[in-house]
Amino acid sequence: MEILITRPGHAAHSFRIDLDALRRAAFWVLAAVALWLMVTFFMAWRQVASGNLQQRADQLAAQAATAQTANARLQAENGAMASHLLALKQRVDSLATTMRGFVQKRAEQFPVEEKNVNQGGIAQPLNAANAPALLHDEVDLIGARLSLLLPQAHHLASLEAARPMGDPVNGDAPITSDYGLRPNPMGGGVEFHNGIDFGVKPGTPVHATANGVVESAGWKSGYGNCVVIDHPFGYRSLFGHLSTIQVKAGDTVTRGQVIALSGNTGRSTGPHLHYTLLYGDKTLDPATYLLAQR
């Protein structure tokens, strides 16, 4: 393209414009503007995206920290629970051991009562993966053991209360006749004495030696005024030659309760208390039971 410029009194001038070059320049300018816009948009997007990513990263980090804290707390709680359960289990095991030792001691003292005790168990390591299940199982195990031990403890306590032990009279009353063979105090020969005689003055309080129910209270051939107490688990006790009876058949009595006063009734050479123990229909040597309480 050629442009002609004229002015009065001056020579004419012409300019030639290369349209192709102009178009190319315009193209590159537009291209540069487009590139600048793209770069500007990209930078802005990148800044926004970077902020979002950072925010997301911060959220994830916070969640991870929270989860780590919760996991640490859970592990600590599991460990504490395991320690408490272990301590409780040890106390239950100690109770079981004490009960077994007590039963063994009583079995040696009173061989007429026969008892058998067996035991067993397994163990498994505790870790984070199996802690919830094992702790739950441990709670159930301890509960089951207590469910077994408590009735046994109640049974042992009842048996201990029902087993006739200790002196039927207070003080150090002399034993004037032991259990077993002895010369017949009423005449010649030898006889079997089925109890122990305590030399006490008439009117001495006579005590039940275990919990039970009065089977009979009244006159009994050979024993004079007599009280027989039926104790649970097969024991019975007999108190003879009494002056006064303070209970009646069917009464419930407890160990240490005064049931009568000693005397000199029945087949007797003088004031004393006759004391017989039976297990089933078999008489026992009361000395073993007197010593057990002492």
VEXDREN-2710 file (C-alpha; in Angstrom, 1 decimal):
% VEXDREN-2710
k/r/px/py/pz
1/MET/0.0/0.0/0.0
2/GLU/1.3/3.5/-0.9
3/ILE/0.1/6.8/0.7
4/LEU/0.6/10.1/-1.0
5/ILE/0.9/13.3/1.2
6/THR/0.7/16.8/-0.5
7/ARG/0.9/20.3/0.9
8/PRO/0.5/23.6/-0.8
9/GLY/3.8/25.1/-1.9
10/HIS/5.6/21.8/-1.1
11/ALA/6.5/18.8/-3.1
12/ALA/4.3/15.7/-2.7
13/HIS/5.6/12.8/-0.6
14/SER/4.6/9.2/-0.7
15/PHE/4.8/6.4/1.9
16/ARG/4.6/2.7/1.2
17/ILE/3.2/0.4/3.9
18/ASP/3.9/-3.3/3.7
19/LEU/0.6/-4.9/4.7
20/ASP/2.1/-8.3/5.0
21/ALA/4.6/-7.0/7.5
22/LEU/1.9/-5.2/9.4
23/ARG/-0.3/-8.3/9.5
24/ARG/2.7/-10.3/10.8
25/ALA/3.4/-7.6/13.5
26/ALA/-0.2/-7.6/14.6
27/PHE/-0.2/-11.4/14.8
28/TRP/2.9/-11.4/17.0
29/VAL/1.5/-8.7/19.2
30/LEU/-1.8/-10.6/19.6
31/ALA/0.2/-13.8/20.2
32/ALA/2.3/-12.0/22.9
33/VAL/-0.9/-10.7/24.5
34/ALA/-2.5/-14.1/24.5
35/LEU/0.7/-15.7/25.9
36/TRP/0.8/-13.0/28.7
37/LEU/-2.9/-13.7/29.5
38/MET/-2.3/-17.4/29.6
39/VAL/0.8/-17.0/31.8
40/THR/-1.1/-14.7/34.1
41/PHE/-4.1/-17.1/34.3
42/PHE/-1.8/-20.0/34.9
43/MET/0.1/-18.2/37.7
44/ALA/-3.2/-17.2/39.3
45/TRP/-4.6/-20.7/39.0
46/ARG/-1.4/-22.2/40.3
47/GLN/-1.4/-19.9/43.3
48/VAL/-5.0/-20.8/44.1
49/ALA/-4.4/-24.5/43.5
50/SER/-1.2/-24.3/45.7
51/GLY/-3.3/-22.6/48.5
52/ASN/-5.9/-25.4/48.2
53/LEU/-3.3/-28.1/48.2
54/GLN/-1.6/-26.6/51.2
55/GLN/-4.9/-26.3/53.0
56/ARG/-5.7/-29.9/52.1
57/ALA/-2.2/-31.0/53.2
58/ASP/-2.7/-29.1/56.5
59/GLN/-6.0/-30.8/57.0
60/LEU/-4.5/-34.3/56.3
61/ALA/-1.6/-33.5/58.6
62/ALA/-4.1/-32.5/61.4
63/GLN/-6.2/-35.6/60.8
64/ALA/-3.0/-37.8/60.9
65/ALA/-1.9/-36.1/64.1
66/THR/-5.4/-36.6/65.6
67/ALA/-5.4/-40.2/64.6
68/GLN/-1.9/-40.7/66.0
69/THR/-2.9/-39.2/69.3
70/ALA/-6.1/-41.3/69.4
71/ASN/-4.1/-44.4/68.6
72/ALA/-1.5/-43.6/71.3
73/ARG/-4.3/-42.9/73.8
74/LEU/-6.1/-46.2/72.8
75/GLN/-2.8/-48.1/73.2
76/ALA/-2.3/-46.5/76.6
77/GLU/-5.9/-47.3/77.6
78/ASN/-5.5/-50.9/76.4
79/GLY/-2.2/-51.2/78.3
80/ALA/-3.8/-49.8/81.5
81/MET/-6.8/-52.0/81.1
82/ALA/-4.5/-55.0/80.6
83/SER/-2.6/-54.1/83.7
84/HIS/-5.8/-53.7/85.8
85/LEU/-7.2/-57.0/84.4
86/LEU/-3.9/-58.7/85.1
87/ALA/-3.9/-57.4/88.7
88/LEU/-7.5/-58.4/89.2
89/LYS/-6.8/-61.8/87.7
90/GLN/-3.8/-62.2/90.1
91/ARG/-6.1/-61.4/93.0
92/VAL/-8.6/-63.9/91.8
93/ASP/-5.8/-66.5/91.3
94/SER/-4.5/-65.6/94.8
95/LEU/-8.0/-66.2/96.2
96/ALA/-8.2/-69.5/94.4
97/THR/-4.8/-70.5/95.7
98/THR/-5.7/-69.5/99.2
99/MET/-8.9/-71.5/99.0
100/ARG/-7.0/-74.5/97.6
101/GLY/-4.5/-74.2/100.5
102/PHE/-7.2/-73.9/103.0
103/VAL/-9.1/-76.9/101.6
104/GLN/-5.8/-78.9/101.6
105/LYS/-5.1/-77.9/105.2
106/ARG/-8.6/-78.9/106.3
107/ALA/-8.3/-82.1/104.3
108/GLU/-5.2/-83.0/106.2
109/GLN/-6.8/-82.1/109.5
110/PHE/-10.0/-83.9/108.8
111/PRO/-9.3/-86.9/106.5
112/VAL/-12.9/-88.0/107.0
113/GLU/-13.7/-85.3/104.4
114/GLU/-12.2/-86.1/101.0
115/LYS/-11.6/-83.4/98.4
116/ASN/-9.9/-83.3/95.0
117/VAL/-8.7/-80.1/93.2
118/ASN/-7.5/-79.8/89.6
119/GLN/-6.3/-76.8/87.6
120/GLY/-4.9/-75.7/84.2
121/GLY/-4.6/-72.8/81.8
122/ILE/-3.0/-71.2/78.7
123/ALA/-1.5/-67.8/77.8
124/GLN/-1.2/-65.6/74.7
125/PRO/0.9/-62.5/74.1
126/LEU/-1.0/-59.1/74.0
127/ASN/-0.4/-56.7/71.1
128/ALA/-2.2/-53.8/69.5
129/ALA/-4.0/-56.0/66.9
130/ASN/-5.5/-58.5/69.3
131/ALA/-5.8/-56.3/72.4
132/PRO/-9.6/-55.5/72.1
133/ALA/-10.5/-59.2/71.6
134/LEU/-8.1/-60.5/74.3
135/LEU/-9.1/-57.9/76.9
136/HIS/-12.8/-58.7/76.2
137/ASP/-12.0/-62.4/76.6
138/GLU/-10.1/-61.7/79.8
139/VAL/-13.0/-59.9/81.3
140/ASP/-15.2/-62.8/80.5
141/LEU/-12.6/-65.2/81.9
142/ILE/-12.3/-63.3/85.2
143/GLY/-16.1/-63.1/85.4
144/ALA/-16.3/-66.9/84.8
145/ARG/-13.7/-67.6/87.5
146/LEU/-15.4/-65.4/90.0
147/SER/-18.7/-67.1/89.2
148/LEU/-17.0/-70.4/90.0
149/LEU/-15.0/-69.1/93.0
150/LEU/-17.7/-67.2/94.8
151/PRO/-20.0/-70.3/95.2
152/GLN/-17.0/-72.3/96.3
153/ALA/-16.0/-69.6/98.8
154/HIS/-19.6/-69.6/100.1
155/HIS/-19.5/-73.4/100.3
156/LEU/-16.2/-73.3/102.2
157/ALA/-17.5/-70.6/104.6
158/SER/-20.7/-72.6/105.2
159/LEU/-18.6/-75.8/105.7
160/GLU/-16.3/-74.0/108.1
161/ALA/-19.2/-72.6/110.1
162/ALA/-20.8/-76.1/110.2
163/ARG/-17.7/-78.0/111.1
164/PRO/-17.7/-78.5/115.0
165/MET/-14.5/-76.9/116.2
166/GLY/-13.3/-75.5/119.5
167/ASP/-14.2/-76.1/123.1
168/PRO/-17.8/-76.5/124.2
169/VAL/-16.9/-74.9/127.5
170/ASN/-14.8/-71.7/128.1
171/GLY/-11.5/-71.7/129.8
172/ASP/-9.0/-74.5/130.2
173/ALA/-11.4/-77.1/131.5
174/PRO/-9.5/-80.4/132.3
175/ILE/-10.3/-83.4/130.2
176/THR/-11.1/-86.2/132.6
177/SER/-11.7/-88.9/130.0
178/ASP/-10.4/-89.1/126.4
179/TYR/-11.9/-90.6/123.3
180/GLY/-11.3/-94.4/122.9
181/LEU/-10.8/-97.4/125.2
182/ARG/-10.8/-96.7/129.0
183/PRO/-11.5/-98.6/132.2
184/ASN/-15.1/-98.8/133.0
185/PRO/-15.7/-96.1/135.6
186/MET/-18.9/-97.9/136.8
187/GLY/-17.3/-101.2/137.4
188/GLY/-14.7/-103.7/136.1
189/GLY/-13.6/-104.2/132.5
190/VAL/-12.8/-102.0/129.6
191/GLU/-15.2/-99.9/127.4
192/PHE/-15.1/-97.7/124.4
193/HIS/-15.7/-94.0/125.3
194/ASN/-17.2/-92.3/122.2
195/GLY/-16.4/-88.7/123.3
196/ILE/-14.5/-86.5/125.6
197/ASP/-15.4/-85.6/129.2
198/PHE/-14.6/-82.1/130.5
199/GLY/-14.4/-81.7/134.3
200/VAL/-16.5/-78.6/135.0
201/LYS/-18.6/-77.5/137.9
202/PRO/-22.4/-77.8/137.6
203/GLY/-24.0/-74.7/135.9
204/THR/-21.1/-74.1/133.6
205/PRO/-22.3/-72.6/130.3
206/VAL/-22.2/-75.1/127.4
207/HIS/-21.7/-73.6/123.9
208/ALA/-22.5/-74.9/120.4
209/THR/-19.3/-75.6/118.5
210/ALA/-20.8/-75.0/115.1
211/ASN/-23.9/-73.7/113.3
212/GLY/-26.7/-76.1/113.1
213/VAL/-30.2/-77.1/114.0
214/VAL/-31.1/-78.8/117.3
215/GLU/-32.1/-82.4/116.5
216/SER/-33.1/-83.3/120.0
217/ALA/-33.1/-81.7/123.5
218/GLY/-34.2/-83.8/126.5
219/TRP/-33.5/-86.9/128.4
220/LYS/-31.4/-89.6/126.6
221/SER/-30.5/-93.0/128.1
222/GLY/-27.0/-92.9/129.5
223/TYR/-26.5/-89.2/128.8
224/GLY/-29.2/-87.8/131.1
225/ASN/-30.2/-84.4/130.0
226/CYS/-28.8/-84.2/126.5
227/VAL/-28.7/-81.9/123.4
228/VAL/-27.9/-83.2/119.9
229/ILE/-27.2/-80.7/117.1
230/ASP/-27.4/-81.5/113.5
231/HIS/-24.8/-79.6/111.5
232/PRO/-24.8/-79.3/107.7
233/PHE/-22.4/-81.4/105.6
234/GLY/-22.9/-84.6/107.7
235/TYR/-21.7/-83.5/111.2
236/ARG/-23.5/-83.9/114.5
237/SER/-22.6/-83.0/118.0
238/LEU/-23.8/-84.4/121.3
239/PHE/-23.7/-82.7/124.8
240/GLY/-24.5/-85.0/127.8
241/HIS/-25.1/-84.9/131.6
242/LEU/-26.6/-81.4/131.5
243/SER/-28.4/-79.7/134.4
244/THR/-30.4/-77.3/132.3
245/ILE/-31.3/-77.2/128.6
246/GLN/-31.8/-73.8/127.0
247/VAL/-32.8/-74.9/123.5
248/LYS/-35.5/-77.1/122.0
249/ALA/-35.7/-79.4/119.0
250/GLY/-35.9/-77.4/115.7
251/ASP/-34.0/-74.4/117.0
252/THR/-31.3/-72.9/114.9
253/VAL/-28.1/-72.3/116.8
254/THR/-24.8/-70.6/115.9
255/ARG/-21.2/-71.4/117.0
256/GLY/-20.6/-70.0/120.5
257/GLN/-24.3/-69.8/121.5
258/VAL/-25.1/-71.1/125.0
259/ILE/-27.3/-74.1/124.6
260/ALA/-27.3/-75.5/128.2
261/LEU/-25.6/-75.6/131.6
262/SER/-23.4/-78.5/132.6
263/GLY/-24.6/-81.0/135.3
264/ASN/-24.4/-84.5/136.6
265/THR/-27.4/-86.3/135.1
266/GLY/-27.5/-89.8/133.6
267/ARG/-24.7/-92.3/133.8
268/SER/-22.1/-90.2/135.6
269/THR/-19.7/-90.4/138.5
270/GLY/-19.6/-86.7/139.1
271/PRO/-20.2/-83.2/137.5
272/HIS/-18.8/-83.0/134.0
273/LEU/-19.7/-82.4/130.3
274/HIS/-19.7/-85.3/127.9
275/TYR/-19.0/-84.2/124.3
276/THR/-19.4/-86.5/121.3
277/LEU/-18.8/-85.7/117.6
278/LEU/-20.2/-87.7/114.7
279/TYR/-19.7/-87.6/110.9
280/GLY/-22.6/-89.6/109.5
281/ASP/-23.0/-92.5/111.9
282/LYS/-19.3/-92.6/112.8
283/THR/-18.0/-91.1/116.0
284/LEU/-14.9/-89.0/115.7
285/ASP/-12.1/-88.0/118.1
286/PRO/-13.1/-84.5/119.2
287/ALA/-9.5/-83.7/120.1
288/THR/-8.6/-83.2/116.4
289/TYR/-11.4/-80.5/116.2
290/LEU/-10.5/-78.9/119.5
291/LEU/-6.9/-78.4/118.3
292/ALA/-8.0/-77.2/114.9
293/GLN/-9.7/-74.2/116.5
294/ARG/-6.9/-73.5/118.8
END
